[in-house]
């Protein structure tokens, strides 16, 4: 007869692996569904370009040198 012993560290590791797997599946499927919706034209593509809001002139860069 074989008895298995799971210490609390192993139990926590198993729970963490399960939670991480579920979170990964949810985030991957959300991104995939958005790409499919954009492909079929159901939703618009998100254009989050942070650098569009920054207005840097060449003269500002040259004056700092």
VEXTI-763699 format. One record per residue (C-alpha): x, y, z. Coordinates in steps of 0.2 Angstrom, whole numbers, plus 2048, in hexadecimal, padded with zeros to 3 digits. Example, Ala and Ser with C-alpha at 12.3 -4.5 7.8 and 13.67 -1.06 7.14 Angstrom:
83E7EA8278447FB824
//
This chain:
8008008008078117FB8038218048068317FD80A84180780785280180F86080B80887180B8158787FF81086B7F27FE86F7F58018817F380B87E7E37FD8747DB7F08817DF7FC88E7D87FE8847C87EC8827C67E88947C87F68997BC7F088D7AF7DE8947B17E48A67B07EE8A27A17E089A7987D48A979C7E18B67967E68AC7867D48A97817CF8BB7847DD8C17797D98B476C7C68B876C7CA8CB7697D58C775A7C78BC7537BB8CA7567C68D774D7C98CB73F7B68C973B7B38DB73E7A98D974E7B48E57587C08F27547D38EF7577DA8F87677E89047637F090777380091076E80791977D81492377280692C76880293777781493D77981994C76F82C94D76F83495A76384595775C84B96876284696377485295477386095E76B85F96B77986295E787873959780
//
